[in-house]
């Protein structure tokens, strides 16, 4: 009888982890993988850069980690700028700047402001 209860408990533990979706560790692993892919190819192929950065942005929003969101947003702005979508790039950079100011992230405040200036100079 005791082994039966242990078996049922094991089943519930396994099924809850399967149906709960990826945990934070898996999401962070995927984010790092996409970040590496973006670093390797995203600056050469803007289409891939947009794809990777949008996936990174989604993971960042799911985890709620501001730095992940800011980094992915900045990558997205860079990729949009590379393909000449300057209006969309500016909107993305301004969104990053606003979010960075809210969370007091000086690095991305500076990065977004610099990128905004760069777009205005082109």
C-alpha positions as CSV (number, residue, x, y, z in Angstrom):
1,X,0.0,0.0,0.0
2,X,2.8,2.4,0.9
3,X,4.5,1.8,-2.5
4,X,1.2,2.5,-4.2
5,X,1.0,6.0,-2.6
6,X,4.6,6.6,-3.5
7,X,3.9,5.7,-7.1
8,X,0.9,8.0,-7.2
9,X,2.9,10.9,-5.7
10,X,5.6,10.3,-8.2
11,X,3.1,10.4,-11.0
12,X,1.7,13.7,-9.8
13,X,5.1,15.3,-9.5
14,X,6.1,14.2,-13.0
15,X,2.8,15.3,-14.6
16,X,2.8,18.7,-12.9
17,X,6.3,19.4,-14.2
18,X,5.3,18.3,-17.7
19,X,2.1,20.3,-17.9
20,X,3.5,23.4,-16.1
21,X,5.6,24.4,-19.1
22,X,9.2,25.5,-19.0
23,X,10.5,26.7,-15.7
24,X,12.6,29.9,-15.2
25,X,15.9,28.0,-15.6
26,X,14.8,26.6,-19.0
27,X,13.6,30.1,-20.1
28,X,16.9,31.6,-19.1
29,X,18.8,28.9,-20.9
30,X,16.8,29.5,-24.0
31,X,17.3,33.3,-23.7
32,X,21.1,32.8,-23.5
33,X,21.0,30.5,-26.5
34,X,19.1,33.1,-28.5
35,X,21.5,35.8,-27.3
36,X,24.4,33.7,-28.6
37,X,22.7,33.1,-31.9
38,X,22.0,36.8,-32.2
39,X,25.6,37.7,-31.4
40,X,26.8,35.3,-34.1
41,X,24.4,36.1,-36.9
42,X,22.0,38.9,-35.9
43,X,24.4,41.7,-36.9
44,X,25.0,40.1,-40.3
45,X,21.5,39.1,-41.1
46,X,18.9,41.6,-39.8
47,X,16.0,39.3,-40.5
48,X,17.5,36.7,-38.1
49,X,18.3,39.5,-35.7
50,X,14.6,40.5,-35.6
51,X,13.5,36.9,-35.2
52,X,15.9,36.2,-32.3
53,X,15.3,39.5,-30.5
54,X,11.5,39.1,-30.7
55,X,11.8,35.6,-29.1
56,X,14.2,37.0,-26.5
57,X,11.7,39.8,-25.8
58,X,8.9,37.3,-25.3
59,X,11.0,35.3,-22.8
60,X,12.0,38.5,-21.0
61,X,8.4,39.5,-20.6
62,X,7.5,36.0,-19.4
63,X,10.2,36.1,-16.7
64,X,9.6,39.7,-15.8
65,X,13.4,40.4,-15.7
66,X,13.9,44.0,-16.8
67,X,17.4,43.6,-18.0
68,X,16.4,40.8,-20.4
69,X,13.6,42.9,-21.8
70,X,15.8,45.9,-22.2
71,X,18.6,43.9,-24.0
72,X,16.1,42.2,-26.3
73,X,14.4,45.5,-27.1
74,X,17.7,47.2,-27.9
75,X,18.7,44.3,-30.1
76,X,15.4,44.6,-31.9
77,X,16.0,48.4,-32.5
78,X,19.4,47.7,-33.9
79,X,18.1,45.1,-36.3
80,X,15.3,47.4,-37.4
81,X,17.8,50.2,-38.0
82,X,20.0,47.8,-40.1
83,X,17.1,47.2,-42.5
84,X,16.2,50.9,-42.8
85,X,13.1,50.8,-40.7
86,X,14.1,54.0,-38.9
87,X,10.7,54.9,-37.6
88,X,10.2,51.5,-36.0
89,X,13.7,51.5,-34.7
90,X,13.2,54.9,-33.1
91,X,9.9,53.7,-31.5
92,X,11.7,50.7,-30.1
93,X,14.6,52.7,-28.8
94,X,12.2,55.2,-27.1
95,X,10.4,52.2,-25.5
96,X,13.7,50.9,-24.2
97,X,14.7,54.3,-22.9
98,X,11.3,54.8,-21.1
99,X,11.6,51.3,-19.5
100,X,15.2,51.9,-18.6
101,X,14.3,55.1,-16.9
102,X,11.5,53.5,-14.9
103,X,13.9,50.8,-13.5
104,X,16.9,53.1,-13.2
105,X,19.1,51.1,-15.6
106,X,21.7,53.6,-16.6
107,X,23.4,51.3,-19.1
108,X,20.3,50.9,-21.3
109,X,19.3,54.5,-20.8
110,X,22.7,55.5,-22.3
111,X,22.5,52.8,-25.0
112,X,19.0,53.8,-26.1
113,X,19.8,57.5,-26.0
114,X,22.9,56.9,-28.1
115,X,21.0,54.8,-30.6
116,X,18.3,57.4,-30.9
117,X,21.0,60.0,-31.7
118,X,22.5,57.6,-34.2
119,X,19.2,57.2,-36.0
120,X,18.6,60.9,-36.1
121,X,22.0,61.4,-37.7
122,X,21.2,59.1,-40.6
